Amino acid sequence: MKRVYSFISLFAIVFASSMLFTSCGNKTATNANSSCEEKALNIVVSVNQWKSPVEDIVGKCGKVSVIISGTDIDPHDYEPSSSVITTIKKADLLVVNGADYDSWASKSAVEGAHVIDIAKVAGAKEGDNPHLWYDPHIYSQLGTALEKELDKLIPDDKAYFKEQVEKFNEKVDQLLKKVQDKKEHLTGKKFVATESVANYLAKAVGLEDVTPEDFANASANEGEPSANDVAKMHDVLKSGEAQFFFYNTQEENSLTKELLADAQKSGINILEVTEQCPSQFSDTINWITHIVDLLN
C-alpha cells in the first residue's frame, strides 16, 4: 500500500493518520455535498467488526456507536444490560451480524425498526459459519444494502450515499486484488484451525481445510472434542500436511495451547486471529488486509 505523494498530499495524509489508531471505526468521512448534519442518524452496530464499514458509508450523515468493542467479550454469550437494550431501541438504524452470532441485538430492536442483518444480505442462515467479516466478498454487498437503507431514511442525500459507497468500494477492491494475488500461489496449500473464525478468508485465498471434521464441528458448536478428535488434530499438525495454522487467541485453553505447541514444533505458519477487531486497527478492512499480507 506504499505510494508516492506530493508534499501537499503528504501533509493531508499525515494529518489524517493522526486520527487513525483508536478502535475499529472511530473516524468521520469528510467528502462533501450532504445536507444531513442537522438530521444525522443514530446508528447502532452490534459488534465492532462492522463499525468502520458502516462509518465509511454513512459519512457525516450519522453517528455510529458499537455495543461490543473489545476482544475480551464473546458475542455468543453476551447478555445486554437494560441500558444497552434502550440504546438499541432508540437507534434509527441497527446493523447486526446475524447467523445467530448476536441474536440478542435483533431481539432488542423495536418492532418495525430499520435493521440490516448482514448474514441475510450474504445469504447465510442460522447454523452457517457466522464469522462473515472474514469474507472479503461480503463488503460490497454490505455497501449496497446500506445505501438502500440510508436512501429510505434520508432520501434527500441519495447522491451523497452513492458517492460514499463508490469510495468504499475502491478500498474493498484493493483488498480483493490482494486476495486474488495470494490465491494465485496459495491454491492447493492446506490449513488447520482451532476454530472456524477465519475460514472464509482462508478459502478465499485458495487454502484447503484439513482440520478433522469432528474436531471442527465440536469447536463450532462450543462442544468438547472427543479424545479421538483431539488425537487426529495432533496428528495433522505433527505430520506437516498443513502449511498454515489459524489460532484463535480469543478462545485460548489448555487444549489450544497444546495444539499451538505442535504447530510451533512442526514449523507451520501460525496466524493468530480474533473475532473482534483488535484495538491496534482503526479499520476492519485494514485489519483483514493485514492478515492477508501475512499469508506467505
C-alpha positions in Angstrom: 0.0 0.0 0.0 3.0 2.3 -0.4 2.6 5.2 -2.8 4.5 8.4 -3.7 2.7 11.6 -2.8 3.2 15.3 -3.4 4.1 17.5 -0.5 0.5 18.8 -0.2 -1.0 15.3 -0.4 1.5 14.0 2.2 0.6 16.8 4.6 -3.1 15.8 4.3 -2.3 12.2 4.9 -0.1 12.8 7.9 -2.9 14.9 9.4 -5.5 12.2 8.7 -3.2 9.5 10.1 -3.0 11.3 13.4 -6.7 10.4 13.8 -6.4 6.8 12.8 -5.4 4.3 15.5 -8.2 4.2 18.0 -10.6 1.2 17.9 -12.1 -0.3 14.7 -14.0 2.6 13.2 -13.6 5.9 15.1 -13.3 8.1 12.0 -15.5 10.5 10.1 -15.9 10.8 6.4 -15.4 14.3 5.0 -16.4 14.3 1.4 -18.9 17.0 0.6 -22.4 17.7 -0.8 -24.5 16.4 2.0 -27.3 18.3 3.8 -27.8 15.8 6.6 -25.8 17.3 9.5 -28.9 18.6 11.3 -30.7 15.3 10.9 -27.8 12.9 11.4 -28.8 9.3 12.0 -28.3 7.4 15.3 -26.8 4.1 14.0 -26.0 1.2 16.4 -23.8 -1.7 15.4 -23.8 -4.8 17.5 -20.0 -5.7 17.1 -17.0 -3.6 16.2 -16.1 -5.7 13.2 -18.8 -3.9 11.3 -18.4 -0.4 12.7 -15.8 1.1 10.3 -17.5 -0.2 7.1 -20.8 1.5 8.3 -18.9 4.7 9.1 -17.3 4.7 5.7 -20.7 4.7 4.0 -22.8 6.8 6.3 -20.1 9.5 6.5 -21.3 12.7 8.2 -24.9 11.6 7.9 -24.8 9.6 11.1 -23.2 8.9 14.4 -22.2 5.2 14.7 -21.9 3.5 18.1 -21.0 -0.1 18.8 -22.1 -2.4 21.6 -19.2 -4.9 21.8 -16.0 -3.2 21.0 -13.2 -5.4 22.5 -11.7 -8.8 22.2 -12.5 -9.6 25.8 -16.2 -10.3 25.3 -17.7 -13.2 23.5 -20.8 -12.1 21.5 -22.2 -15.6 21.6 -22.6 -15.4 25.4 -23.3 -11.7 25.7 -26.3 -10.6 27.7 -27.2 -6.9 27.1 -28.0 -4.7 30.1 -31.2 -2.6 30.2 -29.2 0.5 29.1 -27.8 -1.4 26.1 -31.3 -2.5 25.2 -32.5 1.0 25.4 -29.7 2.2 23.2 -30.7 -0.4 20.6 -34.4 0.5 20.7 -33.6 4.2 20.1 -31.5 3.5 17.0 -32.6 4.9 13.7 -30.7 2.0 12.1 -29.4 -1.2 13.7 -26.7 -3.2 12.0 -26.3 -6.8 13.2 -24.1 -9.7 12.1 -26.8 -12.3 12.2 -26.5 -16.1 11.7 -27.2 -16.5 15.5 -23.9 -14.6 16.3 -25.6 -11.7 18.1 -29.3 -12.6 18.3 -29.5 -10.6 21.5 -29.2 -7.4 19.3 -32.0 -8.3 16.9 -34.3 -9.3 19.7 -33.8 -6.0 21.4 -34.9 -3.9 18.5 -38.4 -2.4 18.4 -41.0 -3.9 16.0 -40.7 -2.3 12.6 -37.2 -1.0 13.2 -34.7 -0.4 10.4 -32.3 -3.4 10.7 -29.6 -4.6 8.4 -28.8 -8.3 9.1 -25.5 -8.9 7.3 -26.0 -12.7 7.3 -29.3 -12.3 5.4 -27.5 -9.9 3.0 -24.9 -12.5 2.3 -27.4 -15.4 2.1 -26.2 -17.0 5.2 -28.5 -18.7 7.7 -28.6 -19.8 11.3 -26.1 -22.7 11.7 -23.7 -21.3 9.0 -20.3 -20.0 9.9 -21.2 -16.6 11.4 -17.7 -15.0 11.1 -18.7 -13.2 8.0 -16.4 -10.2 8.3 -13.5 -12.5 7.2 -15.2 -13.0 3.8 -13.6 -10.3 1.6 -16.5 -10.6 -0.9 -19.2 -9.5 1.6 -18.2 -5.9 1.9 -19.5 -4.7 -1.4 -22.8 -6.5 -0.6 -23.0 -4.6 2.7 -22.3 -1.4 0.9 -25.3 -1.9 -1.4 -27.6 -2.9 1.4 -26.6 0.1 3.5 -27.0 2.5 0.6 -30.6 1.3 0.0 -31.5 1.6 3.7 -29.9 5.0 4.1 -31.8 6.2 0.9 -35.0 5.3 2.7 -34.0 7.1 5.9 -32.6 10.3 4.3 -33.8 10.4 0.7 -32.5 13.9 0.1 -28.9 12.6 0.3 -29.0 9.8 -2.2 -26.2 11.3 -4.3 -24.0 11.6 -1.2 -24.5 8.0 -0.2 -23.8 6.8 -3.7 -20.5 8.7 -3.6 -19.7 7.2 -0.2 -20.3 3.7 -1.5 -18.2 4.3 -4.6 -15.3 5.4 -2.4 -15.8 2.5 0.0 -15.8 0.0 -2.9 -12.4 1.4 -4.1 -11.0 0.2 -0.7 -12.8 -3.1 -1.0 -11.3 -3.6 -4.5 -7.8 -3.2 -3.1 -8.5 -5.9 -0.6 -10.0 -8.2 -3.3 -6.9 -7.7 -5.5 -4.6 -8.7 -2.7 -6.8 -11.8 -2.1 -6.7 -12.8 -5.7 -2.9 -12.3 -5.9 -2.4 -14.5 -2.9 -4.8 -17.1 -4.4 -2.6 -17.5 -7.4 0.3 -19.0 -5.3 -1.6 -20.4 -2.3 -4.2 -22.5 -4.1 -3.7 -26.2 -3.1 -2.0 -25.4 0.2 -3.7 -26.5 3.4 -4.7 -25.2 6.7 -5.9 -26.3 10.1 -7.7 -24.1 12.7 -8.6 -24.2 16.3 -12.0 -22.6 15.3 -13.6 -21.6 12.0 -13.1 -17.9 12.7 -11.0 -17.1 9.6 -12.2 -20.0 7.4 -13.9 -17.6 4.9 -10.7 -15.8 4.3 -8.6 -18.9 4.2 -10.8 -20.4 1.5 -10.9 -17.1 -0.4 -7.1 -17.2 -0.9 -7.3 -20.8 -2.1 -6.4 -22.8 1.1 -7.9 -26.2 1.7 -9.2 -27.0 5.2 -7.8 -30.3 6.6 -9.0 -29.7 10.2 -10.5 -33.0 11.3 -14.3 -32.7 10.7 -15.5 -33.8 14.1 -13.0 -31.5 15.8 -14.1 -28.6 13.7 -17.8 -29.4 14.4 -17.2 -29.6 18.2 -15.4 -26.3 18.2 -18.1 -24.6 16.1 -20.8 -25.7 18.5 -18.8 -24.8 21.6 -18.6 -28.5 22.4 -15.8 -30.7 23.8 -14.0 -32.6 21.1 -13.5 -36.3 21.8 -10.1 -37.8 22.7 -10.1 -39.4 19.2 -10.8 -36.0 17.6 -8.0 -34.4 19.6 -5.6 -37.2 18.6 -6.4 -36.6 14.9 -5.8 -32.9 15.3 -2.4 -33.6 16.9 -1.5 -36.0 14.1 -2.4 -33.4 11.3 -0.2 -30.8 13.0 2.7 -33.1 13.5 2.6 -34.6 10.1 3.4 -31.5 8.2 0.3 -31.9 6.0 -0.8 -28.4 6.6 1.2 -25.2 5.8 -1.0 -22.8 7.9 -2.4 -22.9 11.4 -5.1 -20.4 12.3 -5.1 -19.9 16.1 -7.9 -18.0 17.8 -6.3 -16.2 20.6 -9.7 -15.0 21.9 -10.6 -18.6 22.9 -7.4 -20.0 24.5 -7.4 -23.0 26.7 -5.1 -25.9 27.7 -6.0 -27.8 24.5 -5.5 -25.0 22.1 -2.1 -24.3 23.8 -1.1 -27.9 23.2 -2.1 -27.6 19.6 -0.1 -24.4 19.3 3.0 -26.1 20.6 2.6 -28.8 18.0 2.4 -26.2 15.3 5.4 -24.4 16.6 7.5 -27.6 16.6 6.3 -28.5 13.1 7.3 -25.2 11.6 3.8 -24.4 10.3 3.0 -20.8 9.5 0.9 -19.7 12.5 -1.6 -16.9 12.1 -3.2 -15.5 15.3 -6.7 -14.4 14.7 -9.6 -13.0 16.8 -13.3 -12.5 16.4 -13.5 -8.8 17.4 -11.3 -6.3 15.6 -8.1 -5.7 17.7 -7.6 -2.2 19.2 -4.5 -1.5 17.1 -6.6 -1.4 14.0 -8.9 1.5 13.3 -10.4 0.0 10.2 -11.8 -3.5 9.7 -10.7 -3.8 6.1 -7.2 -2.7 7.0 -7.2 -5.5 9.7 -8.3 -8.2 7.2 -5.8 -6.9 4.7 -3.0 -7.2 7.3 -3.9 -10.9 7.8 -3.9 -11.4 4.0 -0.4 -9.9 3.9 0.8 -12.5 6.5 -0.2 -15.4 4.3 3.0 -16.3 2.6 
